[in-house]
Amino acid sequence: MTRHLTVLGAGAWGTALAISAARQGVAVQLWARDAAQVAEMQAQRRNTRYLPEAAFPDRLALTADFDAAVAHAHGHGGLVIVGTPMAALADVLQRLPEHVATLWLCKGFEKGTGRLGHEIARAVRPQARSGVLSGPSFAKEVALGQPTALVAASTDNALAEQAVDVFHSDSLRVYTSNDPVGVEVGGAVKNVLAIATGIVDGMDLGLNARAALITRGLAEMTRLGVALGARPDTFMGLSGLGDLVLTSTGALSRNRTVGLQLATGKPLAQILQELGHVAEGVYSAATVWQRAQSLGVAMPITEAVVAVLEGRLSPAEAVGALMRREAKAEG
């Protein structure tokens, strides 16, 4: 059994998984770039900045030394998890030796390049064993030990099984998948669709509208994923439908919160300043739409979200434009 884990990135989600694994007896090192943050976490034995609700188990150690953190896991046949935002994934992967197997947590398309995580990894570490850990999960609930299910996806089955070995517990079920493309597309697109659902709910358009938007959003997500080489059935799983429902309807969803506040007319810049955390859908929406356009994939909900985020349409105008689209067969 894998008894050593390193998590690179001490945001809410990386911290939550570090807590969950340490609670099961795994020796965990949580790395943060900011030495001052590490010192504070060591003193408080919790991440007061991002996850103040959950105390650290005894087997969770902290460090600002990147090389030492990697050696902690790799030197004992353990697992390295990258818990940074998507914008930092390439930089962190480039710092890792090629022989270190890695799973990442970030969800989205890289701004500017439009790359998914597996495409970034293939470019910077083409021979490395890698994959993604995703699924419907709020960090706070995982850290508090509430029941959650995730999926570890990699073309390297042994790596996916290693994630099961580290994280699977009475409160956290981990499934495996050999379709990392589908898992990544689901994790990226659901953030954009959650903004749309937040707008619909913020405008008080009703439960019928919410159900329609989630369902048609799932169709958009699937079309894009299949065009990128994913399997259609992946989108009926945890990282597709599961994560979409959670992020679109859960009160802890940052992307849904952005949509709710956009519906009130609040400026996007003010919303993001008050949020205090990264809402990946804001940063990846335009990239998702550009990627879809390049592949000839129709994504009208995503297009409408981009128009609202860029200030070209009001939320009411965006909803109207969607409802006025030409009727078509559902399939």
Backbone torsions as a table, in degrees:
resi	resn	phi	psi	omega
1	MET	NA	140.1	178.2
2	THR	-71.1	119.2	-176.3
3	ARG	-113.7	5.5	178.4
4	HIS	-129.1	132.4	-179.1
5	LEU	-137.1	137.3	171.4
6	THR	-119.8	130.7	175.3
7	VAL	-114.3	119.4	-179.3
8	LEU	-96.9	103.6	-178.3
9	GLY	121.7	116.6	-174.6
10	ALA	-106.9	43.2	168.6
11	GLY	-76.9	-169.8	-176.0
12	ALA	-64.2	-45.1	-173.6
13	TRP	-73.7	-44.1	176.4
14	GLY	-60.7	-41.6	178.6
15	THR	-64.0	-41.8	-178.9
16	ALA	-61.9	-43.5	179.5
17	LEU	-69.2	-36.3	176.0
18	ALA	-61.3	-43.6	177.9
19	ILE	-62.6	-45.6	-177.6
20	SER	-60.7	-45.1	-179.6
21	ALA	-67.8	-42.6	-179.0
22	ALA	-63.5	-33.0	179.1
23	ARG	-63.9	-25.2	179.7
24	GLN	-91.7	6.4	176.9
25	GLY	96.9	2.8	177.1
26	VAL	-76.5	138.4	175.9
27	ALA	-79.7	111.5	-172.0
28	VAL	-113.3	136.5	167.7
29	GLN	-116.4	125.3	178.1
30	LEU	-105.2	118.7	-176.8
31	TRP	-101.2	136.7	171.8
32	ALA	-128.8	142.4	179.5
33	ARG	-66.2	-32.6	-174.6
34	ASP	-88.7	109.3	-178.6
35	ALA	-62.4	-32.3	178.8
36	ALA	-66.6	-38.9	176.5
37	GLN	-63.8	-41.3	178.5
38	VAL	-60.5	-45.4	-179.7
39	ALA	-61.4	-40.6	178.9
40	GLU	-65.5	-43.4	179.6
41	MET	-65.0	-37.0	177.4
42	GLN	-64.0	-38.7	-179.1
43	ALA	-73.3	-39.4	-175.6
44	GLN	-90.6	-19.2	-174.8
45	ARG	56.1	40.0	172.1
46	ARG	-167.1	162.4	178.5
47	ASN	-95.5	87.6	-174.1
48	THR	-67.3	-22.0	-178.3
49	ARG	-76.4	-42.2	-172.1
50	TYR	-117.9	-22.4	-174.8
51	LEU	-150.0	63.8	-172.2
52	PRO	-69.4	-13.7	-174.0
53	GLU	-74.1	-21.9	-168.9
54	ALA	-116.6	125.2	176.8
55	ALA	-78.2	152.3	179.7
56	PHE	-80.1	134.0	171.0
57	PRO	-67.2	163.6	-177.5
58	ASP	-61.4	-32.1	-175.2
59	ARG	-85.7	12.0	176.0
60	LEU	-103.0	114.7	177.5
61	ALA	-106.8	161.0	-175.6
62	LEU	-126.9	147.4	179.6
63	THR	-156.5	152.9	171.1
64	ALA	-109.0	6.7	-179.5
65	ASP	-94.7	104.8	-174.6
66	PHE	-60.7	-49.7	-176.6
67	ASP	-63.3	-39.8	178.5
68	ALA	-65.8	-37.2	179.0
69	ALA	-64.0	-43.8	179.3
70	VAL	-65.6	-42.3	-179.3
71	ALA	-63.4	-32.6	179.5
72	HIS	-55.6	-45.1	-179.3
73	ALA	-83.6	-52.4	-172.3
74	HIS	-64.3	-36.2	-178.4
75	GLY	-67.8	-13.8	-179.6
76	HIS	-120.2	21.6	179.7
77	GLY	66.9	25.5	-176.2
78	GLY	-90.8	-160.4	-172.6
79	LEU	-123.0	140.8	175.4
80	VAL	-110.5	126.5	178.8
81	ILE	-113.1	130.8	175.8
82	VAL	-98.6	115.3	-176.8
83	GLY	-112.7	29.9	179.0
84	THR	-85.8	165.6	168.0
85	PRO	-62.4	161.0	-178.7
86	MET	-57.0	-34.4	-177.6
87	ALA	-61.9	-23.7	-177.5
88	ALA	-103.6	-1.5	-174.0
89	LEU	-61.0	-46.6	-177.7
90	ALA	-59.8	-44.0	-178.7
91	ASP	-62.5	-43.4	-178.9
92	VAL	-67.9	-44.2	180.0
93	LEU	-61.3	-37.0	179.3
94	GLN	-64.8	-26.1	179.7
95	ARG	-81.4	-13.6	-177.4
96	LEU	-88.1	138.5	173.5
97	PRO	-59.6	148.9	-176.8
98	GLU	-58.6	-30.1	-173.4
99	HIS	-85.5	0.3	-179.7
100	VAL	-89.3	117.7	177.9
101	ALA	-73.3	140.1	-169.5
102	THR	-142.5	140.4	167.0
103	LEU	-118.9	142.9	177.3
104	TRP	-115.1	159.1	-176.7
105	LEU	-107.6	-20.1	-171.6
106	CYS	-66.7	147.9	-176.3
107	LYS	-125.1	122.4	177.8
108	GLY	149.6	177.9	172.9
109	PHE	-103.9	140.1	-179.7
110	GLU	-66.6	127.4	-179.8
111	LYS	-64.3	134.6	178.3
112	GLY	96.1	-47.7	-178.3
113	THR	-99.0	-24.9	-177.5
114	GLY	75.4	13.4	-176.5
115	ARG	-82.2	144.0	167.9
116	LEU	-83.2	169.8	-177.2
117	GLY	-56.9	-43.3	-177.7
118	HIS	-66.9	-28.9	177.9
119	GLU	-73.8	-36.5	174.8
120	ILE	-63.3	-47.5	-178.9
121	ALA	-61.4	-40.7	-179.7
122	ARG	-64.0	-32.4	-179.1
123	ALA	-77.2	-39.3	-173.1
124	VAL	-98.4	-23.9	-179.8
125	ARG	-142.0	68.5	-169.4
126	PRO	-61.8	-24.7	-177.5
127	GLN	-99.2	-3.4	-173.3
128	ALA	-78.5	149.1	172.5
129	ARG	-79.9	126.7	-173.7
130	SER	-152.5	167.2	179.0
131	GLY	-177.3	-168.8	-174.0
132	VAL	-133.4	144.3	174.6
133	LEU	-116.2	119.7	-170.7
134	SER	-146.2	-175.1	177.9
135	GLY	129.5	173.1	-176.3
136	PRO	-73.6	104.9	-170.4
137	SER	-158.1	119.6	168.4
138	PHE	-92.7	133.9	-174.4
139	ALA	-57.3	-42.7	-177.1
140	LYS	-58.1	-43.2	-177.4
141	GLU	-68.8	-38.6	177.2
142	VAL	-64.5	-44.5	-178.7
143	ALA	-63.2	-31.0	-179.6
144	LEU	-88.7	2.1	176.1
145	GLY	79.0	22.7	177.3
146	GLN	-81.3	147.2	-173.3
147	PRO	-56.9	130.6	-176.9
148	THR	-146.6	149.5	174.8
149	ALA	-126.7	133.7	179.6
150	LEU	-124.6	171.2	174.4
151	VAL	-131.2	130.5	174.3
152	ALA	-101.5	120.1	-173.7
153	ALA	-120.1	128.1	177.6
154	SER	-162.1	150.4	171.8
155	THR	-74.7	-10.6	174.0
156	ASP	-96.6	99.7	-174.8
157	ASN	-60.8	-34.2	-179.0
158	ALA	-64.5	-35.1	179.0
159	LEU	-68.3	-42.8	177.4
160	ALA	-61.6	-40.6	178.4
161	GLU	-66.0	-30.5	178.0
162	GLN	-65.7	-36.2	176.6
163	ALA	-64.7	-38.9	175.2
164	VAL	-59.8	-44.3	-178.5
165	ASP	-59.2	-39.3	-176.9
166	VAL	-78.6	-44.0	-166.2
167	PHE	-105.4	-22.8	-174.7
168	HIS	-63.2	128.6	-176.6
169	SER	-155.1	-174.9	178.7
170	ASP	-64.0	-25.2	-177.8
171	SER	-109.4	-8.6	-176.9
172	LEU	-134.9	109.3	176.5
173	ARG	-92.9	135.0	178.4
174	VAL	-123.5	118.9	175.9
175	TYR	-96.9	164.0	177.9
176	THR	-114.6	155.2	177.9
177	SER	-148.2	146.7	173.2
178	ASN	-105.9	23.7	178.8
179	ASP	-120.4	70.7	-179.5
180	PRO	-63.1	-28.6	179.6
181	VAL	-63.5	-48.4	179.7
182	GLY	-63.3	-41.9	179.8
183	VAL	-62.7	-40.3	-179.7
184	GLU	-70.6	-40.8	178.7
185	VAL	-62.2	-43.9	177.6
186	GLY	-58.3	-45.9	-178.9
187	GLY	-65.7	-28.7	-179.4
188	ALA	-82.4	-47.8	-172.4
189	VAL	-73.7	-32.0	-178.6
190	LYS	-60.7	-29.4	178.4
191	ASN	-65.1	-39.2	178.2
192	VAL	-68.0	-44.1	-179.3
193	LEU	-66.6	-30.0	177.2
194	ALA	-66.7	-33.1	174.3
195	ILE	-62.6	-43.0	179.7
196	ALA	-62.6	-43.1	180.0
197	THR	-65.9	-38.1	176.0
198	GLY	-60.5	-39.5	177.8
199	ILE	-62.7	-46.0	179.9
200	VAL	-60.8	-45.2	179.6
201	ASP	-69.1	-37.7	179.3
202	GLY	-65.5	-28.5	176.8
203	MET	-86.0	-1.0	179.2
204	ASP	57.1	48.1	-178.2
205	LEU	-86.7	-5.9	172.2
206	GLY	105.1	165.2	-178.3
207	LEU	-72.2	-30.9	176.8
208	ASN	-60.5	-44.6	-179.2
209	ALA	-64.3	-41.0	179.3
210	ARG	-61.9	-45.6	-178.9
211	ALA	-62.8	-42.3	179.1
212	ALA	-62.6	-43.4	-177.8
213	LEU	-65.2	-44.0	179.2
214	ILE	-62.6	-42.3	-178.2
215	THR	-66.4	-46.5	179.3
216	ARG	-72.1	-28.0	173.7
217	GLY	-65.1	-39.8	176.4
218	LEU	-60.9	-37.1	177.5
219	ALA	-64.3	-41.6	177.1
220	GLU	-61.7	-47.3	-179.9
221	MET	-57.4	-44.0	-178.2
222	THR	-66.6	-43.3	179.1
223	ARG	-58.3	-46.0	-179.5
224	LEU	-65.3	-44.2	-179.2
225	GLY	-60.1	-45.5	179.9
226	VAL	-63.0	-38.7	178.2
227	ALA	-63.5	-27.5	179.7
228	LEU	-91.4	0.5	175.6
229	GLY	105.0	9.1	-179.8
230	ALA	-82.9	164.3	175.3
231	ARG	-87.5	136.1	-179.3
232	PRO	-58.1	-36.0	-175.5
233	ASP	-67.4	-21.8	178.4
234	THR	-59.0	-32.0	-174.6
235	PHE	-78.9	-6.4	171.9
236	MET	-92.8	4.3	-176.4
237	GLY	-102.1	-162.1	-173.6
238	LEU	-61.3	-42.3	-174.9
239	SER	-82.6	-9.9	177.9
240	GLY	-103.2	-92.9	-179.2
241	LEU	-58.4	-42.8	-177.3
242	GLY	-60.0	-51.2	-178.3
243	ASP	-69.4	-33.1	178.6
244	LEU	-64.1	-45.8	-179.9
245	VAL	-63.6	-45.9	-178.6
246	LEU	-61.5	-50.2	-174.0
247	THR	-70.8	-27.8	-178.8
248	SER	-81.8	-23.5	-173.2
249	THR	-120.4	-16.9	-174.4
250	GLY	-77.3	138.8	-178.2
251	ALA	-67.2	-20.4	-179.6
252	LEU	-87.1	0.4	-175.9
253	SER	-76.1	120.7	178.5
254	ARG	-68.9	-38.0	-179.1
255	ASN	-67.9	-41.6	174.7
256	ARG	-60.3	-41.0	178.9
257	THR	-59.7	-40.9	177.1
258	VAL	-58.7	-45.9	179.4
259	GLY	-63.3	-43.9	178.8
260	LEU	-56.9	-41.7	-176.5
261	GLN	-79.8	-30.6	173.4
262	LEU	-61.2	-35.3	-179.2
263	ALA	-64.2	-23.0	178.9
264	THR	-85.5	-6.8	-178.2
265	GLY	93.0	3.3	179.9
266	LYS	-68.0	137.6	180.0
267	PRO	-63.4	143.9	-177.9
268	LEU	-59.0	-42.4	-178.4
269	ALA	-59.3	-40.4	179.1
270	GLN	-67.8	-40.4	179.1
271	ILE	-59.4	-47.5	-176.8
272	LEU	-67.6	-36.7	178.2
273	GLN	-63.9	-43.3	-178.7
274	GLU	-73.4	-28.1	-177.8
275	LEU	-64.6	-45.4	176.4
276	GLY	77.5	-4.4	178.4
277	HIS	-129.9	165.6	178.2
278	VAL	-76.4	128.8	170.1
279	ALA	-108.8	95.5	-169.9
280	GLU	-57.9	-30.5	-177.9
281	GLY	-61.2	-32.1	179.2
282	VAL	-64.0	-40.5	-174.7
283	TYR	-85.6	-22.2	-176.5
284	SER	-103.7	-8.7	-175.0
285	ALA	-58.4	-50.1	-178.7
286	ALA	-63.9	-36.3	179.9
287	THR	-68.3	-40.4	175.5
288	VAL	-59.2	-45.3	-178.4
289	TRP	-65.3	-41.8	178.4
290	GLN	-64.0	-40.5	178.6
291	ARG	-64.0	-41.4	178.7
292	ALA	-63.3	-43.7	178.7
293	GLN	-60.5	-41.3	-178.8
294	SER	-64.9	-23.5	-180.0
295	LEU	-100.6	-1.2	-179.0
296	GLY	71.7	30.0	-177.9
297	VAL	-99.3	127.4	179.2
298	ALA	-78.6	123.5	177.7
299	MET	-138.7	72.1	-174.1
300	PRO	-64.7	-33.3	178.8
301	ILE	-67.6	-44.4	177.8
302	THR	-61.1	-42.7	178.3
303	GLU	-59.0	-41.4	-180.0
304	ALA	-66.7	-39.4	177.8
305	VAL	-62.5	-43.8	179.3
306	VAL	-60.3	-42.5	-179.5
307	ALA	-62.5	-37.9	178.3
308	VAL	-69.9	-45.5	-179.1
309	LEU	-61.6	-34.1	-179.0
310	GLU	-87.2	-1.2	177.3
311	GLY	78.7	13.9	-179.6
312	ARG	-84.7	-22.5	176.0
313	LEU	-136.2	146.6	169.9
314	SER	-78.7	161.7	176.3
315	PRO	-54.4	-42.0	-179.7
316	ALA	-64.6	-39.6	179.1
317	GLU	-66.9	-37.2	179.5
318	ALA	-66.2	-43.4	177.5
319	VAL	-62.4	-43.4	178.5
320	GLY	-60.4	-42.2	179.4
321	ALA	-63.1	-38.8	178.2
322	LEU	-66.5	-42.2	-177.7
323	MET	-70.4	-25.0	-178.8
324	ARG	-87.3	-0.2	-179.8
325	ARG	-62.5	150.9	-178.3
326	GLU	-59.3	139.2	178.1
327	ALA	-64.3	148.2	-177.9
328	LYS	-154.7	168.2	175.4
329	ALA	-69.9	148.5	-176.5
330	GLU	-71.8	-34.8	-172.3
331	GLY	-68.1	NA	NA
